[in-house]
Amino acid sequence: MLLLAVDTATPAVTVALHDGTAVVAESSQVDARRHGELLLPAVDRVLGEAGTGLDAVTGVVVGVGPGPYTGLRVGLVTAATFGSVLSVPVYGLCTLDALAYAAGRDGLEGPFAVATDARRKEVYWARYEDPRTRTGEPAVDRPADIAEQLAGLPVVGAGAALYPDAFPDARGPEHVSAGALAALAAERLAAGVQLLPPQPLYLRRPDAQVPKNYKVVTPK
């Protein structure tokens, strides 16, 4: 097994290779506006560090979000392209699950929550019984609207760090790592767990909208 993992659902552009036992190479850069520019060079860098070629990859894992529309699509389209070119399976994994898993590797046991920045003064979030067990579906809300639900719980991720009044016990990591994404995927695949399809988890409509009362002009 050699899994190529990518995630662009948060400001982190993150790539990793996992051989089924451990991460063999990883790259992460935080830049919310350059996902498309940074992702492919990161893949090339990780392959070079591992001393292997793209043709050695046996599967692709991609974070499906939730995340902002444009950044999230970069990772999903890239993963789908690699899967098609290499004729290998493409697996989806919730980005919040990978953050929870990474927090567990850092020593957080649970219960806790994960929250990432959804912009518009909102967060994408979910609750976890432990680093491997999410207790509900991801959602998007204003921090003040969920502060009471999460009172007393540690909250992992950049969403927690951005809103300390709502989430006073903010924990790291702030952004997802492809190493954690790949490790969780490898663990679940080994256990025979079916992963998600590589489809985006948006939770809301994109920021770009067709203006109301838009007049379509057709040529005569």
Summary of the structure (lengths in Angstrom):
residues: 220
radius of gyration: 17.9
end to end distance: 58.4
largest distance: 67.1
contacts: 754
relative contact order: 0.20
helix: 32%
strand: 25%
